[in-house]
């Protein structure tokens, strides 16, 4: 049972809803374990969230900045700042 829990926990990923940080400017983040793609998986999730936000507004996306960092224990964390134009 403990092994199943560790295996399930190793496949974790999450993404935050896009938050407005300025005029037509938003930011979103995602976190993915190595089993979910690490930085690549987190980047995909964050960009998916950003695209969803601009689609809701019926606007195009312009990515302004992408930041990456490590999360505990070895997860990739990506923050995307973007505009819906």
N, C-alpha and C positions, 0 to 999 in steps of 0.2 A: 504494500500500500504506500509506504514512504517513497519507493521508487517511482510509482505512478504520479505522485504529487510533484516530485522533482522534475519528471519528464514534462508534465503539463505546465509547470511554472517556467520551464526553459523555453517554451514556445510563446511567450507573452509579447503582446504589442498593444499600443494604444495611440490614439491621436486626439488632439484637442480641437474643439470647434474654433473656427476663425474668429478672432476678436478685432474690432476696429481700433486702430491706433493713430489714425489721422484721417484727413479728407481722402476718401476713396482708398485708404491704405489699411491693410489688415495684416495680422500675424497669426500663424498657427504652428503647432509643434507636434512631433510624433516621436515615439520611443519604440524600438524593436530589439528583441533579444537576438543573439547570433542565429538561433534556429529559425527566426522570422526574417532574416536577412540583414540584421545589424543596421549599419548606416544606409545601405541600399534600400532595405525594407522600410526604414523610418522615413527616408526621403520620398519614397513612393507614396506612403500614407499621408505625409504632410502636403505633398503636391496634389493628391487626390482631394483632400479637404479644401485646399485653396481653390482648385477648379470648381468644386461644388458650390463654394460661396459665390464666385463670379457667375456661374451658371444661374444660381438663384436670382441674381441681380440682372440677368440677361446682358452681361458685359463680358469683355475679353480680359484675360489675365496678363499681367506684366509682372514677372518675378523680379524683385528688387535686390534681394539678398538671401543667401542660404548659409546658415551657421550649423556646424556639426560639433558634437562633443560626446564624451563617454558618459554613460549612465551606469549605475550599479546593477549587477556586478560586472557585466561586460557588454551592456547594451549600447546601441547607436542611438543618439538623440539628435534630431534635426529640427531646426526652427526656420520657417520660411516667412519672409516679409514680402508682401505683394500688393499690387494695386489692381482694382477692377476698373477698367477703362472702357 
